């Protein structure tokens, strides 16, 4: 999952690397606008190519969630990876702005099912207290992908062949991804019982580990009442709003990371290296450290998400209000924006650990990832390259407002879950005998009176 999610990030972020090696000029993803009487580069077409990926993702998420539950999940993941690798390769043949838009849309559509599928796999294999670290491991691969991906793209960009450098970037990454998809189909098991690397005793242990978690392992039957319950559950909508708000930060870091860094006055190569630091150091360290805290200290997930929001607000203010004559100040502000994925991961693992019933888990995962892609589909619109001289105030104000709202939302999630636990404790204590009998009955967290929420 770590490698797959990292490749997914590199394939969708390949556009950022290609921006430094001629794709903007060759496909005419720009126009010249007049700002204060001076000609300024307006990258609105590049913005649309960045955001349309997430609108394809949005349309692909519902069929992706449905197929992730109904099909053998490992084979489903392998096929998706193979397909999006093939679509990445097709970028070699793109000759126009419209062609790139179509390709990016279908790339998002095919990648949409992988994150909900990984959420289901994580819940299937790991106990609730173990899930934050596992979510952080595979989700943080986007940070490693940022570092090594940008370096690889920079190296590939210096290939002097018959094709433009940016075309080699899509070709090589796409081939690697498709080969990895075939490997995933072969080595990834559909569930613990089918794992060839476990003997009979270890398979039994893997199943028993999940029994008392009351979240179940796998159920291919689609239960409509669980879909309805997922839509009526307040904690799901708090999480959906949080994921939407916090991921608006990704407009500055994801689609326009290299553009913003070069606007501080750094060269292309230094911009790539510095953006890699944001991914590999800031995102990786914060993701893993926060997940370790939540593993070893009970009920700390919401608190970790709460605390990770404040550096993002400070970082945005540093970019906006500092003097760019001292390049280190806005750069450190950009680094601090890298705290937002840790908050995202904490809430993601909180919702996964607090949702039972296989259909409800799949539906909830779909809702959360719909919020993720809708947010990322809007975020690039906030970065206006014509505002470079005044330090991108539209993007910064959006980040500060939405992350401030995220603080309120995660606080509300914490108190809501705490109140629900208190109500259940007042009705009746946990009955361990009933817990064992109903462990694999595919009950939802609302149906099961012995279920207790993790904070």
N, C-alpha and C positions, 0 to 999 in steps of 0.2 A: 504493500500500500504506500509506503514511503517513496519508493522509486516511481510508482505509477502517478502519484499526485505531483511529484516533482516534475515529471515529464509533461504532465498536463499544464502545469504553470509555465514551463518553458515554451511549450507550443503556442499557448495563447499570448504569452508575452513576447514572442518572437517579433511581433510588429514593432515593439519598442526598440529592439536592437536593429531591426531593418531601417528604422527611421534615421539612424546614423550613417547608413551606407547606401543611400540613394533612392529608397522606395518613395519618399515624399516627392522628390523631383521627377522621377521617371513616370509615376502614375498621376502626377499633378494633384497631390493631396493638399494643396495650399492655394491661397490667393493673396494678393497684396491689398491691405486696407490702409487707409489714411487715418492716423491718430495724431492729433495736435499738429496737423500739417506735415507730418513725417510719414513716409511709407513704412508700414509694419507688416510682418508676416502673420497671416491669419491661417491657422491650421484647422479650420472647421471640418474639412473633409477627413483629415486624419482623426479628428475627434469622433466622427460618425463611424469610421472603420473600427475604432477602439470599442465604442459602446454597443455596436450592433451584435458583437459576439455575445453579449449578455442578454440581448433580446432573443437571439436564437436559443440561448441557454434557458430562458424563461419558458419558451414554447416547448422545449424538449424535456423539462423537468417532470411534467405530469406523466407522459408515457414512460419516462425513465423510471420513476418511482413504481409505477404499476408493473413494469417488466422486471424490476429488481426483486419484487415480491413473488411474482409468478414463475419466473424462470430460474434455472440453476444459477445462483448468483455469481459464482466464479467464472463460468463460461460467459455470462452476460458481460462482466467487467472486461474480460479478455477481448471479446468482439468489439466492444466500444473503443477500447484503446487502439486496436488494429485499424478501425475505421477512421478515427480522428487523425491517426498518423498518416493515412492515405490522403485525407483531405488537406493536411498540412503540405504534403508533397505537391498537391495540385496548384499551390501558390506559384510554383515555377512557371506555369503556363499563363498566369494572370497578366493581362496587358492594359487594364483600364481600372479606373476608380470603381465603376459599377461591378466589375468582375471581382475585385477585392472585397467589396461589400457582401456579395453573394457567398463567397468562400468563407468569410468570417462568420456569417450567419449560420451556415451549416456546421462549421467547426464548433460553435457554441451549442448547437442542437445535439450533436453527437457526444459532447463532453458532459452534458447535463446529468446523465444518470449515474456518473461515477461517484460523486460525493454522497448522495443518499445511500447508494449501495455500500460504500465504506462505513457509513454510520451504522447500517444494519449489521455488517460484519463485525464491527467493534463491539456492539451490544450482544452479539451472538457468542463471542469468544471470551469476553472479559467481564469480571465482576464490576459492580458500580463504582467501588472505590478505586479500581484500577483504570477506569475509562478515561479520566482527564489526561493522564500521561500518554495513553495510546492515541487519543485524539490529537494531542499536541505533537506527537512524533510524526504521524503522517501528514498533519496539516502544516507543520513547520517545515516540511520539505520544500515548500514554496520559498522559504528563506534561503535554503541551500541552492535551490534552483535559481534564485536571483543572483547569487554570487557566481557559481560555476557556469550558469547559463549565460550570464552577460559576458564572462570571460571567453567562453566557447564561441559565442556569437561574434565577439570582437575578433577572435582568431580566424573564424570562418570568413568574416568580412574582408580579410586580406588575401583571400584566394583570388588569383588572377587567372581566370579562365574565359571560356566563351560566353558564360552567363554573367549577369550582374552579380556583385558580391552578395546582395541581400537574397537573391534566389537560391544560392548555395546554402544559406542559413536554413531556409524552409525545407530544402531537399534533404539535407543531412539529418536534421532533427526529426523530420517526418519518417524517414527510413528507420532510424533508431527506435522510435515510438512503435511503429508497426511490428517490428521484430519483438519488442518487449510484450506487445499484446499477445502474440503467439505463445510466448513463454508463460504468461499469466494463465492462459487457458489450460496449460499442461500442469503447472505446479500448484496453483491456488485451489484448495478444497472448497466445496460448496458449504460445508458445515463441519463441526468437530467429528461427527460420526464417520464422515467420508474422508477424513484426513489420512493419507497413506503414510505419513511420517509419524503417526501415533499407533502404538500397539493397543490391544483390546482394553487393557487396564487403564492406560492413559486416556483413551476415549471416554471410558466410564468416569474417570476423574474430571475430565473437561466438562462433561454433562452435569455432574454433581456440583461442580463449582458454581454453576448458574442456577441450580435448583432454588436455593434460598434467596436469590436475588429477586424472584417473582417477576422477571421480565421475559422468561421463555427464551427459546432458541430460534425456532423457525416454524412457520405455519403458512402453507401455500393457499389456504382458503381465504378468499376476500370477504370480510365481514363488514357490511355496510353500516351497522350501528357503531362500529369502532371509528369509521370515517366521520360520522356525525359527531361522535364524542370528541374527536380531535378538533373539529371546527368549533365546538362549544366550550372548550377548555380554556379558561382565562390565562393560564400560565403560558400556553402556546402563543397567544397573541401578544403577550408581553415580550416573549422571546423574539417573535417575528419583527416587532417594532424595534427592538434593540439591535438585532442583526442588520436591519435596514439602515438605522441611524449610524451605527459604528462603521459600517463599510463604505459610507460616503467619503471617508478618508482615503480610500483606495484610488479615488480619481487622481489625486496628486502623486501618490506613490507608484501606482500600477501603470496606467496608460501614459502619464506625463513625467515619470521619474527622471529620465535622462534629459528631457527638455528643460525641466525646472532646474536641475543641477547645473547644466551648461549655462543657464541664465544667471547663475551666481558668479560666473566668470571662469569656470573650470573647463579644461579641454575635454574632447570626446572621451579619450581613454581614461582620464581621471574621473570623469562623470560615471563611467561604467564601473570603475573600481569602487567609488564611493557609494554608488547605489547597491553594489554587492555587500558593502559593510552594513547597510540598512537591513538587507535580507538576512545575511549569515550571522551577524552579531546581534543587532537589536532584536529582530524578530525571533531568531532561534533561541537566544538566551532568555528572553522574556517568556516565550511560550513554554519552554522546558522548565524553567525555574518556578513559574506559577503553577504548572501542573504538578510538580514535585511537592510544592507546599500543600496543594489540595489533596494529594495522596496521603501524606504523612500527618496532616492536621485535618481532622474531620470538619465537614461543613464550612469550608473556606472558599468554595468556588465563586460564589456571588461577591464575596469580599475582594477576592483577587481581581475579578472583572471590574469592580468599583474603583479600585486603586489604580488600575492600568489606564483608566480614562483621563486622569489628571495630567500625566506627561504629554498626552496628545494635544490637549488644549494649550499647554505652555509652549509646546513646539510650534504649533500653528501661529501663536502670537509672536514668537521669535522670528519666524519667516516674514511676517507682515510688518512688524514695527521696528525691526532692527535695521541698521545701516548695512547695505550690502558691500560697502567698501571693505569691511572686515568680513571676508567670505566665511570664516569659521562659525560666526553666529547663526546665520540662516541655515548653514549646513547642519549644525547641531540641532536646530529646530526640525529639519527634515529627518534626522536620526530619531528624534523623539516621537515623530508620527508613527514610527515602527512599533510602538507599544500597542497599537489598536488590535493586531491579530491575536494577541494574548487574551484580551477581553472577549473577542469573538469565540475563541476556542473554549474558554471557561463556560460561557453561556451555552455553547453547542453541547458540551459534555454534560452540563446540568440538565438540559432538556432530554438528552438521550437516556441519562440515568433515571430520570423521573417519569418516564413513559413506558407503560407496559401494554401488552397486546400487540401482536405482530402487525396487523393492519393499521392500528393506531400509530405504531412507531414509524411505519413507512409513510403514512399520511403526514405526520408531524415533521418528519425529515423533509418531505416535499415542501411543506409550508415554509420551513426555515430557509431552505435553499432557494425558493422562489424569492423570498425577501432579499437574500444575498445577491442574486443576479439582477433583480430590479434596482437595487441600490447601485451596483456597479454599472448598470446600464445608464443611470442618470449621472453618476459622479463625474465622468469626463467633461460633461457640459459645464461644470462649474469652473473648470480651468480655462480661462480666457487668455490666450497668448498675447492678445492686444493689451493686457493689463500688466505685462512684464515690468514696465517702468514704475508701476505703483504697487508692485509686490503681490500680485494676484489676490486682491481683496475679496472677490466673489468666492473663490475656493476656500480661503481662510475663514471667512465669516460663516460659511456653510459648515465647515468642519467644527468650528468652535460651538456653534449652536446645536448641531446634531449630537456631538459627543456630550455636551452638557445635558441634553435630553436623555442620552444613554445612561448617565449617572442616576437620573430619577427612575428610569425604567428598571435597572438592575436592583435598585433599592426596593422598588415595588415587588419585584420577583422574589426577593429574599423574604420579605414580610408576608407575602401571600403563601409561600411554601411553609413558612414557620407556623402561620395560622392554621393551615390545613392539617399539619401534624398535631397541633394542639387539640383540634377538634376530634381527631381520630383517637388520640390518647384519652380524651375525656369519655368517649363512648365505650371503649374496651381496650385492654392491653393487647399486645401482639401475642397470638396463639401459635407457638412453634409447630404443634402437630398439624393444625389446619394449614399452615404455611407449606409444609412438605406435601400435603395431599393436593394442594391447588397449584403447585409450582409450575407445572406444565399444562395447565388448563386453558392457557391463552386468555386469561382475564386481564382487563385493563387496570390501570392504577386506580381508577374511580370505582371499579367493581370490587376490588380486593380490599377488605377492611384492614388487612394486615400490612398493607403497603405503606411505607413511610418514605417521605421525600428527603432527598439529600440537598443541602443548602450550599 
